[in-house]
């Protein structure tokens, strides 16, 4: 049974909100992002630790922007934001909320190699979490990463996720099920 993050509102258009933090802008992917997404996803770490296609082609970025993100928004099952530096407009990465069960969503992300280590991913994730908890009645936000993805684990910890354990053969990547770490963030875990 498919779940949604966006409850249907009679007579309203489904629009992904733009979120803003001190340093970042989170907005829907646009055609102008295709080249930056394609370039960022050439990074071996992104291909190794996420579900992006490998090898990654420009056509994959076009599909992401023009089909995956709009279809996910329309269904409410997979909401995708591009994360940009507010001052420069440089693409930092992406953040996503994937509906798992009623009231539960999983956060997914990647960060460009050039912008790692600046705290951007944590900042974007916390903005997304606050929005999900206050605007979309998410009661539990889950983080999942393949075992060994230490950078993702560090991001989850800095964002305040409680690491709950290792799930054997849990998450699929290109047809292979891999052991995965899971953590959760609840509304009360966020600092005011």
N, C-alpha and C positions, 0 to 999 in steps of 0.2 A: 504494500500500500504506500503510495507516494505521500510525503508530508510537505508542508509548506512553512516558510518562515513568515511570509507576508499573508496575513489573513485577508480574504477578499473583502473589499469595501464596495458596496453597491454604488455604481455610477462613477467610480473613481478610476483614473488611469494609473497603471502600475509604473511608478517612477522610482529609480534608485536615488536615495538622497545623497547629496554631497556632504561629506563630513570634514570638519576642519579642526586641526590641532594647532599648537603654537608654531610648529615648523612645517606641517604637512597638509596636503589637500587629498582627500579620498573621493574619487568620482568614478562614474561609469567609464569603462573603456571606450575610446573613440578611435575612428579610422586613423587619426594622426598618431596614435600610439603603436601602430603595427610595427614600424621599423625598430623602435626602441625595445619592444617586447621580443621581437625576433633576435635582436642583438644580445639582450640580456640572457635569453634562454639558450645561447650557445655555451654558456658556462657549464662545465662538467659537473660541478656540485649540484646545480639546479636539476640537471638531468638525472643525476644519481639518486637524489633524495626526494624527488617529487614524482608526480605522474605525468609531467609534460612529455610529449613524444621525444624519442631519441633515435636517430638524430632529429634536431629541431629545424624546421624549414620556415621560410616566410609564410608559406601557405598555412602552417599551423598557427601562426600569430593572427593571420586573417580569419581563420576559423574561430579562434578564441574571441576576437573582438566582434565579429559579425554574426556568429551563430551561438557559441557556447554561452557567452555572457547574456545576450538578449533572451535566449531560450530559458536560461536559468532564472532570469528575472521574471519572465512571463509566467513560468510555473510556480515561482516562489521557492523552488527547491535548492537553488544554487545562486547566491548573490555574490557578484564579483565587483571589486573596486580596483582601479589603478591607484597607486600611491605615488604622489608627486611632491617634490620639495616645493613649498609654497613660494619661496623667493625666486627660484630659477626655472621651475617647471620641469626639472629633470625627473625622469621616471625612477623611482626608488624600488618599486616592486609591485606586488599585488597582494590583496587580502580577499578572502572569501568566507562566506557563511554557508554551510551545507546543512540542510534540514536532515535530521536523523530519525527522530521520533517526536511526537507532540511535546513542545516545550524544550527540546534538545537540539542544539546545532553544533556542528564541528567547524572550527576555524582552520583555514588553510592559507598558506602564504609562501611566497618566495621573495628574496631580496637580491637586487643586482649586486654583482661582485664589487663594483665601484663604490657602492654606498653602504656596505656592511660595516659594522662596528661603531655606528653613530647613534644607536638607540632608536632609529626610525621604526623598525619593525615592532618593537614593544609599544612605542607611542601610537602607532596605527592600530595595533591589536587592542589596546585599551580603549581607544575611541570607538572601535567597532563593538567591543563588548558592552560598553555603556549604552550604545544605541540599541543593541539587540535586547538588553535587559529592560530598558525603559520604553522602547517603542514597539517591540515585537514580542513581548511576553516570553522570551527565552528564559528558562529558569536554570538551565545548565549549559555551559559552553564547554565543549570538549576539544582537546588538543591531542592529535595522534601523530607520531613520527616513527619511522622505521628505526629499529634498534641500531644504535651506533651514530645516529644523527645528533651529535653533541651540540652543534650550534643551535639547532631547533630546541633542544632541551634547555639550553641556557636562556633562550628567548622566553620559553614557557615559564620557567622559574622566575625570571625578572618581571614577567607580567602578573605573577601571583598565582599561577596554576598550582594546584596540589597534584603531585605526581602519584598516580594510583597503582602503577605496576606495569608489568609486561604481559601482553596478550600474544599467545603463540599463534602463528600462522593467521594473522588477523587482517592485515591490510594488503590489498592487491596492488601490484605494480607491473604493468605490461604482462599480465597473465600469470604472474608468480605471487603467491601469498607469502608475506614476510612477517616475522615477529615484529611487534610494534609496542612502543611505549604509549601509555595514555595518561592524561591528566585532565582535571576539570577546574573550572572557574565558576563560582556562584556569585549572585549579586552582592551578597554580604562580604565577599572577599575583596571587593574593590574599595580602595580608600576614597573617602568623599572628595 
